[in-house]
């Protein structure tokens, strides 16, 4: 079982806590690769997750923690990020909130 960390904007916090992390299709096509299935994406350490949030312009965000035994490497981040494929929302907890 692998622990993963997922960042989201602070305004999504309550919905995610209630409903879970919702799988989505990746919109990125870097490195000529793309996951063509719905997935929840996460990093295997919170520092990389925080860096992702900041690199994507999130000023206030939440890092959620979740566990999965069926994750695959996300080709977008050269093995530093993972994807959990499927259509079911994934339960999670708050790891840390970052507020201004």
C-alpha positions as CSV (number, residue, x, y, z in Angstrom):
1,X,0.0,0.0,0.0
2,X,1.5,3.4,-1.1
3,X,0.7,6.7,0.6
4,X,0.2,9.5,-1.9
5,X,-0.3,13.3,-1.6
6,X,-2.6,15.4,-3.8
7,X,-2.8,19.2,-3.8
8,X,-6.0,21.1,-4.4
9,X,-7.2,24.7,-4.1
10,X,-8.5,25.6,-0.6
11,X,-12.0,26.3,-2.0
12,X,-12.3,22.5,-2.9
13,X,-11.5,21.4,0.6
14,X,-14.9,20.7,2.1
15,X,-16.2,19.0,-1.1
16,X,-13.2,16.7,-1.3
17,X,-13.5,15.8,2.4
18,X,-17.1,14.9,1.9
19,X,-17.0,13.2,-1.5
20,X,-13.3,12.1,-1.9
21,X,-10.8,12.8,-4.6
22,X,-12.5,12.6,-8.0
23,X,-10.8,10.9,-10.9
24,X,-10.3,13.1,-13.9
25,X,-8.6,12.9,-17.3
26,X,-5.2,14.4,-17.6
27,X,-5.0,17.5,-19.8
28,X,-1.3,17.4,-20.2
29,X,0.6,15.9,-23.1
30,X,4.3,16.3,-22.1
31,X,7.0,13.8,-23.0
32,X,4.8,12.6,-25.8
33,X,2.9,10.4,-23.3
34,X,-0.5,10.7,-21.7
35,X,-2.6,8.6,-19.5
36,X,-5.8,8.2,-21.4
37,X,-8.0,7.1,-18.5
38,X,-9.6,8.7,-15.5
39,X,-7.3,8.9,-12.5
40,X,-6.4,10.6,-9.3
41,X,-2.9,11.9,-9.3
42,X,-0.5,12.1,-6.4
43,X,3.1,12.4,-5.3
44,X,4.8,10.0,-3.0
45,X,6.1,12.8,-0.8
46,X,4.4,16.0,0.4
47,X,7.3,18.3,-0.6
48,X,6.9,17.4,-4.3
49,X,3.2,17.9,-4.0
50,X,3.7,21.3,-2.4
51,X,6.1,22.3,-5.2
52,X,3.5,21.2,-7.8
53,X,0.8,23.4,-6.2
54,X,3.1,26.4,-6.0
55,X,4.3,25.8,-9.6
56,X,0.7,25.8,-10.7
57,X,-0.1,29.2,-9.1
58,X,-2.0,27.9,-6.0
59,X,-1.6,30.5,-3.3
60,X,-3.8,28.8,-0.8
61,X,-4.1,25.0,-1.0
62,X,-4.6,21.8,0.8
63,X,-2.5,18.7,0.6
64,X,-4.6,15.6,1.0
65,X,-3.2,12.2,1.9
66,X,-4.6,8.9,0.5
67,X,-3.5,5.3,0.2
68,X,-3.7,2.9,-2.7
69,X,-2.2,-0.4,-3.7
70,X,-3.0,0.0,-7.4
71,X,-1.0,3.1,-8.5
72,X,1.0,3.4,-11.7
73,X,3.8,5.8,-12.5
74,X,2.5,9.1,-14.1
75,X,4.7,9.6,-17.2
76,X,4.3,13.4,-16.9
77,X,6.7,13.6,-13.9
78,X,9.4,11.0,-14.6
79,X,8.5,8.7,-11.8
80,X,7.9,11.3,-9.1
81,X,4.2,11.2,-9.4
82,X,1.6,8.4,-9.6
83,X,-1.9,7.8,-10.9
84,X,-4.6,5.7,-9.4
85,X,-6.9,4.8,-12.3
86,X,-10.6,4.2,-12.0
87,X,-13.9,6.0,-11.8
88,X,-14.6,5.8,-8.1
89,X,-13.8,8.8,-5.8
90,X,-11.0,8.0,-3.3
91,X,-11.4,8.8,0.4
92,X,-8.7,11.0,1.8
93,X,-7.6,13.1,4.8
94,X,-6.0,16.5,5.2
95,X,-2.2,16.3,5.5
96,X,-1.6,20.1,5.6
97,X,-3.2,23.4,4.7
98,X,-1.2,26.3,3.2
99,X,-2.8,29.7,3.8
100,X,-1.5,33.2,3.1
